[in-house]
Structures are given as C-alpha cells and as structure tokens.
C-alpha cells in the first residue's frame, strides 16, 4: 500500500504502522497538562513550598501555566516518567529542598491513581487520527502502539473512541527493559509479530520516535509537528515531517 502526503506518494509497499501515543494520537496538552498540574500541587504540599514556586515547578516538568500548554521540547509526554522525576529532583535540590526521590515517585503514583477516575475527560484525539486509523484498518494494515507511557493509558485512549480493535497490540513502558530511543522496544515488537522492517512505518512527533526507528533498522518514518518539538527541527531529521495528519492519506 501507498502512503500519500498532499496527494503525493511518500511511502510505498507499507503494511505495518507503529504509532506513538502522546502528541501523535492524542493531544498531550489536555492530558499531560492536567497531570503536571496535579503533580506540582502534590510536590508543593508535601514539601510545604510557597505557592509562588508553582509556575517554576510546572515549567520544570514541561508546562507553561500561563498558556496552559506544554513547552517546546517538554520532558513530560516525551521522556519517561523516570527522567521527569530525575529532572524534578534536581530542580528541587537547586531550590534548596531536601528532595526525596522515592517519595517523589510515590507522589506521582498518587496522582496517577486519582487521575484514573477522570482521565477520559482529558483525552482528545488529534486531527485526522480517527479517520487514518480506520483507513489503515480497512486496508488491512497491521497497527501497533509503542508508548513511553503505561499500556493502560494508551488502551484507555483508543477505547474512548472505539478504535481498540484496529490495533493488534499496544505496548507500554513496562513491557521493555530499554527506552524507545534505543530501538530495542521496536526490535522486540518486530520479532514478536514477525514484521518486516522495510514495510513498516513509524509515526511519531519527537526525535525519540525517529531514533527508535533508525536504531531498529526501520527506514520509514513520518514525524508530526503536533507535539512540543518544532516542525523545523523534525524536518531536519527526516524530510517526511508534516504539521499534522490532515494531509496524509492511503492508496
């Protein structure tokens, strides 16, 4: 099958799609902005910090509280939870706070447990995602999700819109020993599902999605400016980078 952008063929002989989740399928500004706010509230409360530090703590995790959106190259929704926690720990130390990494992780877990009850309210699909997922399914593409988030959040995201049957499997961070950018998660998925790297297309919104494909030997990558990485930066990595999926079709 062929994948087109603005009615011009950009990929041929594709039969498998590997999707990222955050800022590729769902709008991370809704989902992760709310989680970041809740995490910041927990941190300020636990360490009895002045509320004036709230914007600074949010920014460290990637949220601009004035705009309510994630900042360019935001760590949250891009990097792993462990990397966000490390960045937060270092920030707290710099502020003179006796940061406890284990406790910070527990606070994040509390937020996760509380957020699960209302998470669906903050899940919004990005433009043309539903149409393209369904088009791929109608044309018998094999579709998977590989996310740095937990599998449960990814499953919840597609279930809300009735798209779960379009995916053969969904992979979260707990199913891999190494981060996405190493390519090892993708190699694992390729091996488990007997996929052909040359007929596989990875769709994502960040450099780590490009690195995952490159390090796994997958030559086909479609990057989108729907995340927190400037489109110009993505286009410098791979020419098949576009603002969003509205220009993409299947033939």
C-alpha positions as CSV (number, residue, x, y, z in Angstrom):
1,X,0.0,0.0,0.0
2,X,1.0,3.6,-0.5
3,X,1.0,6.5,1.9
4,X,0.5,10.0,0.5
5,X,1.1,13.5,1.7
6,X,-0.8,16.2,-0.1
7,X,-1.7,13.6,-2.8
8,X,1.9,12.8,-3.5
9,X,3.3,9.3,-2.6
10,X,5.9,9.4,0.2
11,X,5.9,5.7,1.2
12,X,5.3,2.6,-0.9
13,X,4.8,-1.1,0.0
14,X,3.8,-0.4,3.6
15,X,1.8,-3.0,5.5
16,X,2.5,-2.2,9.2
17,X,2.1,1.0,11.2
18,X,3.8,1.7,14.5
19,X,2.1,4.6,16.3
20,X,3.4,6.7,19.1
21,X,0.6,7.8,21.5
22,X,1.2,11.2,23.2
23,X,1.0,14.1,20.7
24,X,0.6,11.7,17.9
25,X,-2.7,10.0,18.6
26,X,-3.9,12.2,21.5
27,X,-3.5,15.9,22.2
28,X,-0.9,15.9,25.0
29,X,-1.8,19.5,26.0
30,X,-5.0,18.3,27.6
31,X,-3.9,15.0,29.1
32,X,-0.4,15.8,30.4
33,X,-1.1,19.4,31.3
34,X,-3.6,18.2,33.9
35,X,-1.3,15.5,35.2
36,X,1.5,18.0,35.5
37,X,-0.7,20.5,37.5
38,X,-1.7,17.7,39.9
39,X,1.9,16.6,40.3
40,X,3.0,20.1,41.1
41,X,0.2,20.5,43.7
42,X,1.4,17.3,45.4
43,X,5.0,18.4,45.4
44,X,4.3,21.9,46.8
45,X,2.0,20.4,49.5
46,X,4.4,17.6,50.6
47,X,7.4,19.9,50.9
48,X,5.4,22.8,52.2
49,X,6.7,25.1,49.5
50,X,5.4,28.6,48.7
51,X,2.8,28.7,46.1
52,X,4.9,31.2,44.2
53,X,7.1,28.3,43.1
54,X,4.1,26.6,41.4
55,X,4.9,28.0,37.9
56,X,8.5,27.1,38.2
57,X,7.8,23.5,39.3
58,X,5.3,23.1,36.4
59,X,7.8,24.5,33.9
60,X,10.5,22.1,35.1
61,X,8.1,19.3,34.2
62,X,7.2,20.9,30.9
63,X,4.1,23.0,31.5
64,X,3.7,26.8,30.9
65,X,1.0,27.7,33.4
66,X,0.2,31.0,31.6
67,X,-0.7,29.4,28.2
68,X,-1.8,26.1,29.8
69,X,0.3,24.2,27.2
70,X,3.4,22.1,27.2
71,X,6.5,24.0,26.3
72,X,8.7,23.1,23.3
73,X,10.9,20.0,24.0
74,X,8.8,19.4,27.1
75,X,10.1,16.4,29.1
76,X,6.6,15.3,30.1
77,X,4.8,13.3,27.4
78,X,8.1,12.8,25.6
79,X,10.6,11.4,28.1
80,X,10.0,8.6,30.5
81,X,8.5,9.1,34.0
82,X,11.9,8.3,35.5
83,X,13.6,11.0,33.5
84,X,10.9,13.6,34.5
85,X,11.3,12.5,38.2
86,X,15.1,13.0,37.9
87,X,14.7,16.4,36.4
88,X,12.2,17.4,39.2
89,X,14.6,16.0,41.9
90,X,17.5,18.1,40.6
91,X,15.3,21.2,40.4
92,X,14.1,20.8,44.0
93,X,17.7,20.3,45.1
94,X,18.7,23.5,43.3
95,X,15.9,25.3,45.2
96,X,17.3,24.1,48.5
97,X,14.7,21.5,49.1
98,X,15.7,18.2,50.7
99,X,14.1,16.2,47.8
100,X,13.4,12.5,48.4
101,X,13.3,10.6,45.1
102,X,11.4,7.7,46.5
103,X,8.8,10.0,48.0
104,X,8.5,12.0,44.7
105,X,7.8,8.7,42.9
106,X,5.1,7.9,45.4
107,X,3.5,11.3,44.9
108,X,3.5,10.7,41.2
109,X,1.8,7.3,41.8
110,X,-0.9,9.0,43.9
111,X,-1.6,11.4,41.1
112,X,-1.9,8.5,38.7
113,X,-4.3,6.6,40.9
114,X,-6.5,9.7,41.4
115,X,-6.4,10.8,37.8
116,X,-7.5,7.4,36.5
117,X,-11.1,8.2,37.7
118,X,-11.4,11.2,35.4
119,X,-8.7,10.5,32.7
120,X,-11.2,10.1,29.9
121,X,-12.3,13.8,30.3
122,X,-8.8,14.8,29.2
123,X,-8.4,12.5,26.2
124,X,-8.8,14.3,22.9
125,X,-7.8,12.9,19.5
126,X,-5.6,15.0,17.3
127,X,-7.0,16.0,13.8
128,X,-7.5,13.2,11.3
129,X,-6.2,10.4,13.6
130,X,-9.5,8.6,13.8
131,X,-10.0,8.7,10.0
132,X,-6.5,7.5,9.3
133,X,-6.6,4.7,11.9
134,X,-9.8,3.5,10.4
135,X,-8.5,3.8,6.8
136,X,-5.4,1.7,7.7
137,X,-7.7,-0.9,9.3
138,X,-10.0,-1.1,6.2
139,X,-6.9,-1.7,4.1
140,X,-5.6,-4.4,6.4
141,X,-2.6,-2.7,7.8
142,X,-1.2,-4.2,10.9
143,X,-1.2,-1.4,13.6
144,X,0.6,-1.2,16.9
145,X,1.2,1.4,19.5
146,X,4.6,1.8,21.3
147,X,4.4,4.4,24.1
148,X,6.7,5.5,26.9
149,X,3.5,5.8,29.0
150,X,1.9,2.8,30.6
151,X,-0.1,0.4,28.4
152,X,-3.3,1.1,30.4
153,X,-3.3,4.8,29.4
154,X,-2.8,4.0,25.7
155,X,-5.6,1.4,25.8
156,X,-8.0,3.9,27.5
157,X,-7.2,6.5,24.8
158,X,-8.2,4.3,21.9
159,X,-11.1,2.7,23.8
160,X,-12.8,6.0,24.3
161,X,-13.2,6.4,20.6
162,X,-13.9,2.7,19.8
163,X,-10.6,2.2,18.0
164,X,-9.1,-0.6,20.1
165,X,-9.9,-3.3,17.6
166,X,-7.8,-1.5,15.0
167,X,-4.6,-2.3,16.9
168,X,-3.1,-5.8,17.0
169,X,-1.3,-4.9,20.3
170,X,-0.4,-2.0,22.5
171,X,3.0,-1.8,24.2
172,X,3.8,0.3,27.2
173,X,7.0,1.1,29.0
174,X,6.7,-1.8,31.5
175,X,7.0,-4.3,28.6
176,X,10.5,-3.2,27.7
177,X,13.8,-3.0,29.5
178,X,15.2,-0.1,27.5
179,X,13.7,3.3,26.4
180,X,12.2,3.8,23.0
181,X,15.1,5.8,21.6
182,X,17.4,2.7,21.8
183,X,15.3,0.9,19.2
184,X,15.2,-2.2,21.4
185,X,11.4,-1.9,22.0
186,X,10.7,-1.7,18.3
187,X,13.0,-4.6,17.6
188,X,11.1,-6.6,20.2
189,X,7.8,-5.8,18.6
190,X,9.2,-6.7,15.2
191,X,10.4,-10.1,16.4
192,X,7.3,-10.9,18.4
193,X,5.0,-10.2,15.5
194,X,7.2,-11.4,12.6
195,X,7.2,-7.9,11.0
196,X,9.2,-6.8,8.0
197,X,11.2,-3.6,9.0
198,X,11.3,-2.5,5.3
199,X,7.5,-2.5,5.0
200,X,6.9,-0.9,8.5
201,X,6.2,2.8,9.0
202,X,6.7,4.6,12.4
203,X,4.6,7.6,13.1
204,X,5.6,9.9,15.9
205,X,6.1,13.5,17.0
206,X,9.6,13.6,18.5
207,X,13.2,12.9,17.9
208,X,13.0,9.7,20.1
209,X,10.5,8.3,17.5
210,X,13.0,8.9,14.8
211,X,15.8,7.4,16.8
212,X,13.7,4.3,17.7
213,X,13.1,3.6,14.0
214,X,16.7,4.3,13.0
215,X,18.2,2.2,15.7
216,X,15.8,-0.7,14.9
217,X,16.6,-0.6,11.2
218,X,13.2,0.7,10.1
219,X,13.7,3.2,7.2
220,X,10.2,4.6,7.0
221,X,9.4,7.5,9.5
222,X,6.6,10.0,9.5
223,X,7.0,12.8,12.0
224,X,4.4,15.4,13.0
225,X,4.5,18.9,14.5
226,X,1.6,18.1,16.8
227,X,3.9,17.7,19.8
228,X,6.4,20.0,21.5
229,X,9.2,19.7,19.0
230,X,9.3,22.5,16.4
231,X,8.4,21.2,12.9
232,X,11.6,22.8,11.5
233,X,13.7,20.6,13.9
234,X,11.8,17.5,12.8
235,X,12.2,18.3,9.1
236,X,16.0,18.5,9.7
237,X,15.8,14.9,11.0
238,X,13.6,13.5,8.2
239,X,12.0,15.1,5.2
240,X,8.7,13.3,5.7
241,X,7.7,15.6,8.5
242,X,4.4,17.5,8.4
243,X,2.4,19.8,10.7
244,X,-0.3,17.1,11.3
245,X,-2.1,14.2,9.7
246,X,-4.6,16.2,7.8
247,X,-2.5,15.9,4.6
248,X,-1.9,12.2,4.9
249,X,-4.0,9.6,3.0
250,X,-3.8,5.9,2.0
251,X,-4.0,4.5,-1.5
